[in-house]
Amino acid sequence: MSLLNSWLASPAPDAAIEIAADRVAAAAITSRGGTLSVNAHAAEPLPAGVLTPSLTAGNIHDRAAVAGALRRVVERLGTRARRVALVIPDIAVKVSLLRFEQVPQRRDDLDQLVRWQLRKAAPFPVEGASVTYSPALPVDAGGREFVVEMARQETIREYEAVCEEAGMYAGLVETATLGVLGLFTGPFAIAGDWLLVHVRPAYTAIAILRGEHLVFYRSRPEDEGTDLHDLVHQTAMYYQDRLSGHGFSRVMLAGRGTPALEEARRSIEDRLGAAVETVDPTRIASLTDRISASPDLVDVLAPLVGILRRSYNGVHA
């Protein structure tokens, strides 16, 4: 995994790709005068069982099948994609929020502090993990929270190797939900406290933000047994009790345009008593082919446009 900050002095990636449990997708965008446009996109389903996202075990069970789908998707982009941003499933990565009352000045000291804190709850040895972090909400007296992403090095190499087999280098690896959050930075940031629920076939992720800053995150595999209504309820209780929350300014929903997504919308509205808005990446990056975005296309583009937008604008929330 690589911090986006390391890319800021380099050209933007040629494209973003997502390797998910059920499909491979890709998109390329252009920027002219600060206006972003999606100039190419493609997606292809994966056979069941080819990829199973996991935090502690192997993810890709048929690398040839995934690499083949990726090559075909990139060919359909019609653009040369050698350096890419890579989106992987949330449940392949442990995302944590760590708070430090005092932040070391030296990067090496901060690296050691982050890894020492992670050892307390890591599901695998930190010594064999890929760890990246970025600043989040400032706290009193010069402290700060950090969004920390940790995954098994073997897991990250699985996804990177597929890209390499398809002739691409993945300089940045990000989770799907954090990719979606890239749509809500800078001039598109939402004021106040707001909620994002991201529904995918293999998992659901839920995040609370305070402006641009992530203050709560949880991902739940579909086989965990907690339904969405309970997940939203538990999150709302945590928000009120532990984050001194006084209500969400907006509630955003991203995910596949299926009956399950509409069921999620009704469940969230019933629990929170608030209108739920659909995340629409085409409000930030228009479609050059001038067609209306279907719910499935919106789901495909949301994390891809989000991660590309951050790399174009040099923003890492």
C-alpha positions as CSV (number, residue, x, y, z in Angstrom):
1,M,0.0,0.0,0.0
2,S,1.2,3.5,-0.8
3,L,0.3,6.9,0.6
4,L,-1.2,9.2,-2.0
5,N,1.1,11.9,-0.6
6,S,4.0,10.2,-2.3
7,W,2.3,10.7,-5.7
8,L,1.8,14.4,-5.4
9,A,4.9,15.4,-7.2
10,S,4.3,12.9,-10.0
11,P,1.8,13.0,-12.9
12,A,-1.7,11.7,-12.2
13,P,-2.2,8.0,-12.8
14,D,-3.4,6.9,-16.2
15,A,-6.5,5.2,-14.8
16,A,-8.0,3.8,-11.7
17,I,-9.0,0.1,-11.5
18,E,-11.1,-1.7,-8.9
19,I,-10.7,-5.4,-8.2
20,A,-13.8,-6.6,-6.2
21,A,-15.3,-9.9,-5.3
22,D,-17.7,-9.9,-8.2
23,R,-16.1,-7.7,-10.9
24,V,-13.2,-5.8,-12.3
25,A,-13.8,-2.1,-13.3
26,A,-11.7,0.7,-14.6
27,A,-12.1,4.4,-15.4
28,A,-9.9,7.2,-16.8
29,I,-10.6,10.9,-16.3
30,T,-9.2,14.1,-17.7
31,S,-8.9,17.6,-16.1
32,R,-9.3,20.8,-18.1
33,G,-9.3,24.1,-16.3
34,G,-10.1,22.3,-13.1
35,T,-13.1,20.5,-14.5
36,L,-13.0,16.7,-14.4
37,S,-14.5,14.4,-17.0
38,V,-14.8,10.7,-17.2
39,N,-13.6,9.9,-20.7
40,A,-13.6,6.1,-20.5
41,H,-15.0,3.4,-18.2
42,A,-15.5,-0.4,-18.4
43,A,-16.4,-3.2,-16.1
44,E,-16.5,-7.0,-16.4
45,P,-18.0,-9.5,-13.9
46,L,-15.9,-12.2,-12.2
47,P,-17.0,-15.8,-11.8
48,A,-18.1,-16.7,-8.3
49,G,-15.3,-18.0,-6.1
50,V,-12.5,-16.4,-8.1
51,L,-11.9,-13.8,-5.4
52,T,-12.9,-13.9,-1.8
53,P,-12.0,-10.7,0.2
54,S,-10.4,-11.5,3.5
55,L,-8.3,-9.7,6.1
56,T,-6.4,-12.8,7.3
57,A,-6.3,-15.2,4.4
58,G,-5.6,-15.3,0.7
59,N,-8.0,-13.3,-1.5
60,I,-7.4,-14.2,-5.1
61,H,-7.9,-17.9,-5.9
62,D,-7.6,-17.8,-9.7
63,R,-5.1,-15.1,-10.6
64,A,-5.2,-15.9,-14.3
65,A,-9.0,-15.3,-14.4
66,V,-8.7,-12.0,-12.6
67,A,-5.8,-10.8,-14.7
68,G,-7.6,-11.8,-17.9
69,A,-10.7,-9.8,-16.9
70,L,-8.5,-6.9,-16.0
71,R,-6.7,-6.9,-19.4
72,R,-10.0,-7.0,-21.2
73,V,-11.4,-4.1,-19.1
74,V,-8.4,-1.9,-19.7
75,E,-8.4,-2.7,-23.5
76,R,-12.0,-1.4,-23.6
77,L,-10.8,1.9,-22.0
78,G,-9.1,2.7,-25.2
79,T,-6.3,4.4,-23.4
80,R,-2.7,3.4,-22.4
81,A,-2.9,2.5,-18.7
82,R,0.5,1.7,-17.2
83,R,0.5,3.6,-13.9
84,V,-2.8,3.1,-12.1
85,A,-4.5,3.7,-8.8
86,L,-5.9,0.4,-7.4
87,V,-9.1,0.0,-5.4
88,I,-9.6,-3.2,-3.3
89,P,-12.3,-4.4,-1.0
90,D,-12.7,-2.8,2.4
91,I,-12.6,-6.1,4.2
92,A,-9.1,-6.9,2.9
93,V,-7.8,-4.0,5.0
94,K,-8.1,-3.0,8.6
95,V,-8.9,0.7,8.9
96,S,-8.3,2.3,12.3
97,L,-8.4,5.7,13.9
98,L,-5.5,6.4,16.2
99,R,-5.3,9.5,18.4
100,F,-2.0,10.9,19.7
101,E,-2.0,13.7,22.2
102,Q,1.5,14.6,21.0
103,V,2.7,13.9,17.5
104,P,6.4,13.2,16.9
105,Q,8.2,15.6,14.6
106,R,10.3,13.0,12.9
107,R,8.5,10.7,10.4
108,D,10.5,7.6,11.6
109,D,9.3,8.2,15.2
110,L,5.7,8.6,14.1
111,D,6.0,5.3,12.0
112,Q,7.2,3.5,15.1
113,L,4.5,5.0,17.3
114,V,1.7,4.0,14.8
115,R,3.0,0.4,14.6
116,W,3.4,0.1,18.3
117,Q,-0.3,1.2,18.8
118,L,-1.4,-1.2,16.1
119,R,0.1,-4.2,17.9
120,K,-2.5,-4.0,20.6
121,A,-5.3,-5.1,18.3
122,A,-3.7,-6.4,15.1
123,P,-5.1,-9.7,13.8
124,F,-1.7,-10.6,12.3
125,P,1.9,-9.6,13.1
126,V,2.5,-5.9,12.4
127,E,6.0,-6.8,11.3
128,G,4.5,-8.5,8.2
129,A,2.0,-5.8,7.4
130,S,1.7,-3.0,4.9
131,V,0.8,0.1,7.0
132,T,-0.1,3.6,5.7
133,Y,-1.6,6.5,7.5
134,S,-2.8,10.1,6.9
135,P,-3.7,12.9,9.2
136,A,-7.4,13.2,10.3
137,L,-9.1,15.4,12.9
138,P,-6.9,17.7,15.0
139,V,-7.3,17.5,18.8
140,D,-6.6,19.8,21.6
141,A,-3.0,21.0,22.5
142,G,-1.5,20.1,19.2
143,G,-2.6,16.4,19.0
144,R,-4.1,14.7,16.0
145,E,-6.0,11.6,15.0
146,F,-4.7,9.5,12.1
147,V,-6.5,7.2,9.6
148,V,-4.4,4.1,9.6
149,E,-4.8,1.3,7.0
150,M,-3.1,-2.0,7.6
151,A,-3.1,-5.2,5.5
152,R,-1.1,-8.3,5.1
153,Q,1.8,-7.7,2.7
154,E,0.8,-11.0,1.0
155,T,-2.7,-9.6,0.4
156,I,-1.5,-6.4,-1.2
157,R,1.0,-8.3,-3.3
158,E,-1.8,-10.6,-4.6
159,Y,-3.7,-7.5,-6.0
160,E,-0.5,-5.8,-7.2
161,A,0.6,-9.0,-9.0
162,V,-2.6,-9.1,-11.0
163,C,-2.0,-5.6,-12.1
164,E,1.6,-6.5,-13.1
165,E,0.4,-9.5,-15.0
166,A,-1.9,-7.2,-17.0
167,G,1.0,-4.8,-17.7
168,M,0.3,-2.1,-15.1
169,Y,2.0,-0.7,-12.0
170,A,-0.3,0.1,-9.0
171,G,1.4,3.0,-7.3
172,L,-1.5,3.6,-4.9
173,V,-3.7,1.1,-3.2
174,E,-6.9,2.2,-1.5
175,T,-10.1,0.7,-0.1
176,A,-13.3,1.2,-2.0
177,T,-15.1,3.2,0.8
178,L,-12.1,5.5,1.3
179,G,-12.0,5.9,-2.4
180,V,-15.7,7.1,-2.4
181,L,-14.8,9.6,0.3
182,G,-12.4,11.2,-2.1
183,L,-15.6,12.7,-3.8
184,F,-16.2,14.8,-0.7
185,T,-13.1,16.9,-0.2
186,G,-12.2,20.5,-1.1
187,P,-15.1,22.4,-2.6
188,F,-17.3,19.3,-2.4
189,A,-16.8,18.8,1.3
190,I,-20.0,18.4,3.4
191,A,-20.3,20.7,6.3
192,G,-21.0,19.4,9.8
193,D,-21.3,15.7,10.8
194,W,-22.4,13.4,8.0
195,L,-22.8,9.6,7.4
196,L,-21.8,7.4,4.5
197,V,-23.2,3.9,4.1
198,H,-21.5,1.9,1.4
199,V,-23.2,-1.4,0.4
200,R,-21.3,-4.0,-1.6
201,P,-22.1,-7.7,-2.3
202,A,-19.4,-9.0,0.1
203,Y,-19.7,-6.3,2.8
204,T,-21.1,-3.1,4.1
205,A,-19.0,-0.2,5.3
206,I,-20.2,2.7,7.4
207,A,-18.3,6.0,8.0
208,I,-19.0,9.2,10.0
209,L,-17.2,12.3,8.9
210,R,-16.8,15.7,10.6
211,G,-16.5,17.9,7.5
212,E,-13.6,16.2,5.6
213,H,-12.3,14.3,8.6
214,L,-13.1,10.7,9.2
215,V,-14.1,10.2,12.9
216,F,-15.7,6.7,12.7
217,Y,-15.3,3.7,10.4
218,R,-16.5,0.1,10.4
219,S,-16.8,-2.6,7.7
220,R,-19.0,-5.7,8.2
221,P,-18.7,-8.8,6.1
222,E,-22.0,-10.1,4.8
223,D,-21.6,-13.4,6.7
224,E,-21.0,-11.7,10.0
225,G,-24.6,-11.9,11.0
226,T,-25.3,-8.2,11.9
227,D,-28.0,-6.8,9.6
228,L,-27.8,-3.3,8.3
229,H,-30.5,-1.9,10.6
230,D,-28.5,-3.1,13.6
231,L,-25.3,-1.7,12.1
232,V,-26.8,1.7,11.6
233,H,-28.4,1.6,15.1
234,Q,-25.0,0.7,16.7
235,T,-23.3,3.4,14.8
236,A,-25.9,6.0,15.7
237,M,-25.6,5.1,19.4
238,Y,-21.8,5.4,19.3
239,Y,-22.1,8.7,17.5
240,Q,-24.3,10.1,20.2
241,D,-22.5,8.6,23.2
242,R,-18.8,8.7,22.2
243,L,-18.6,11.5,19.6
244,S,-21.0,14.0,21.2
245,G,-23.1,13.9,18.0
246,H,-26.1,16.2,17.6
247,G,-27.4,14.9,14.3
248,F,-26.2,14.3,10.8
249,S,-26.3,17.2,8.3
250,R,-26.6,14.6,5.4
251,V,-26.8,10.9,5.0
252,M,-25.2,9.4,1.9
253,L,-25.7,6.0,0.4
254,A,-23.4,4.3,-2.2
255,G,-23.5,0.8,-3.7
256,R,-25.1,-1.4,-6.2
257,G,-28.4,-0.4,-7.7
258,T,-30.3,-3.5,-6.6
259,P,-33.3,-4.2,-4.4
260,A,-30.8,-4.6,-1.6
261,L,-29.7,-1.0,-1.9
262,E,-33.3,0.2,-1.8
263,E,-33.9,-1.9,1.3
264,A,-30.8,-0.3,2.8
265,R,-32.2,3.1,2.1
266,R,-35.5,2.3,3.8
267,S,-33.8,0.8,6.8
268,I,-31.5,3.9,7.2
269,E,-34.4,6.3,6.8
270,D,-36.5,4.4,9.3
271,R,-33.7,4.3,11.9
272,L,-32.4,7.8,11.5
273,G,-35.5,9.6,10.5
274,A,-33.5,11.5,7.8
275,A,-33.6,11.5,4.0
276,V,-30.9,9.4,2.3
277,E,-29.1,10.8,-0.7
278,T,-27.4,8.7,-3.4
279,V,-23.7,9.3,-4.0
280,D,-23.4,10.5,-7.6
281,P,-19.8,10.8,-8.9
282,T,-21.0,12.4,-12.1
283,R,-21.7,15.6,-10.2
284,I,-18.0,15.9,-9.8
285,A,-16.7,14.4,-13.0
286,S,-19.1,14.5,-16.0
287,L,-19.5,11.8,-18.5
288,T,-18.1,12.7,-21.9
289,D,-20.3,10.2,-23.7
290,R,-23.3,12.3,-22.7
291,I,-25.4,9.4,-21.5
292,S,-27.3,9.2,-18.2
293,A,-25.5,7.3,-15.5
294,S,-27.4,4.1,-14.5
295,P,-27.3,3.0,-10.8
296,D,-24.8,0.3,-11.7
297,L,-22.5,2.8,-13.5
298,V,-22.7,5.2,-10.5
299,D,-21.6,2.4,-8.3
300,V,-18.7,1.5,-10.6
301,L,-17.5,5.1,-10.9
302,A,-17.8,6.3,-7.3
303,P,-14.6,4.9,-5.8
304,L,-12.7,5.2,-9.1
305,V,-13.5,8.9,-9.6
306,G,-12.9,9.5,-5.9
307,I,-9.4,8.1,-5.9
308,L,-8.5,9.8,-9.2
309,R,-9.9,13.1,-8.1
310,R,-7.7,13.1,-5.0
311,S,-4.6,12.3,-7.1
312,Y,-5.4,15.2,-9.5
313,N,-6.1,17.6,-6.7
314,G,-3.4,16.5,-4.3
315,V,-5.9,15.9,-1.5
316,H,-5.7,13.0,1.0
317,A,-8.4,13.3,3.6
